[in-house]
Amino acid sequence: MAYKGFYRPVNRQKYRGNANRIVYRSGWELKFMRWCDLSDIVIEWQSEEFAIPYRHPLDGQVHRYFPDFKVKLRTKKGIETWVVEIKPHKQAQPPVPRKRKTRKYINEVQTYAINKYKWDYAQRWCQSRGYKFVVLTEHELSV
């Protein structure tokens, strides 16, 4: 399976955005796109079509966070909007502390801290709009 490419939806009417430019960057994103496209409970979906502004914790500047997906679903509770981020499980957990503070380890710590900050902000942003924010990993997508 290719890990990067363009997704061509079967149900183009469900996609909100440019259906000719739907990019996936992992097999998990591709799997989720197929589910969004083909699932009867998905009313509409989009991939990286909107941004959440946030203040970066290290440089203090306003940046834009583009979540992987926004999905409108038919659930038992009614219609819900979910903002979804897809990440490898390893990147969704804090790095295991190490004795040697290598450049790679420091980068992992910074990346996780920034992601966690963005996700916490996205959680609050979504909650204020009645949306649900979730981070899905290969564990949830393998079911």
N, C-alpha and C positions, 0 to 999 in steps of 0.2 A: 504494500500500500504506500502511495506517495504521502509524504508528510507535509508538503506545501503545494498549494495550487488554487485553482478557482473552482468554486462549487456552482453547478448549474441546477437551480431548483426545478423540481417537477411541477410543483404548485406555485407558480410565480405570483399568483394573486395574493398569497399569504405573506410574501416578503415585502417589508416596508423599507424601501431604499433602492439603490441601483442593483438590480438582480444580475447584471452582467459583471459586477465587480465584487462578488462575495469571495473573500480570500480566507482559506484555512491555513493554519500554521502548524497543525499537528493532526495526527490520526484521531485524537480524541475530539478535537474541534470538528473534524469532518463527520465523525459519528454523531455528534450532537446536532450538526446541521441537518443530517439525514433524518434524525428523529423529529426535529422541528418541522421540516418540510413534509414528512409523511404521516405524522401523528394526527389523529382526529381531535385530540384535546387542545392542540395548538391552533389558536385563532389567527395570530400573526406573529412574525418574528423579524429581527434584524440583527446584523452582525457588524459591530464597530461603526455604527451609524450615528452615535451621539457621544458627547463628552460630559464628564462631571468635573467641574473646576475644583481644584484644591490647592492649598498652600503647601509647598514642598517642605518637609521638616528640616532639611539640611541647608538649603539656600534661601529659604523664606520667600521665594518667588511663586507666583500663581502658575500652576501647570494644569494640563488637561489630561484626565484619565479616561481612556476609551475602553469601557468594559467589552468583553467578547460578544455578549448577546443581551438582547432585551426581548422577552417572550411574553405574549399575552396568552394565558391558558384558561381553559374551562375546567374548573375543579369542583369538588363536592361543596366547597364553601362559596362558589360562584366564580366570577371572572377575576383572575389575579394577574398581575404583571410582575414578572421576575426579571431581575438583572443578574446575569450569570457570568462568572469568570471561570475559565478552565485553566487549571494549572497541574503540573505533575505533583503528586503527593509530597515529594521531597521539598518542593518549593513552597508548599502550603504549611510547612512545619518549621519551627525555629531550628537553625543548624545545631547539631550536637557539639557542645563545647569541646575544644581541643587544646592540648598543651601548647603546641606550636601554632602561633598566630600567623599563618602563611597569608600571602596576598589573596589566594583563592578563598581561604576561610573568611577573611575580612570582607571580601566581595560578597560572599554568601550571606554574611550577617547583615551587611548594608542592604542588599537586595531584599531580604526577608523583612527587615525593618520598614523599608519604604513601601513594599507591598502591603504589609500589615496596616500601616498608616493609611494608605489609599483605601483598603478594604474597610477599615473602621469608619473612615469618612463616607465612603459609598453606602455603608450600612445606614448611617444617620440620614444621608441625602435621600436614599430610597424610602426609609421609614417616614420621612416628612411628606412624601408623595403617595404613600399607601402602597409602595412596591415592596417586594421581598428581594433581598440581596443574598446570593449564595455563591460559594466557591466550590466547584466540582473538580474532583481528581479522577484518576483512572479507577480508583476504588468504586466510586459512585457510578461511573460510566460503564463499568464492566458487568454490571448486574443485568 
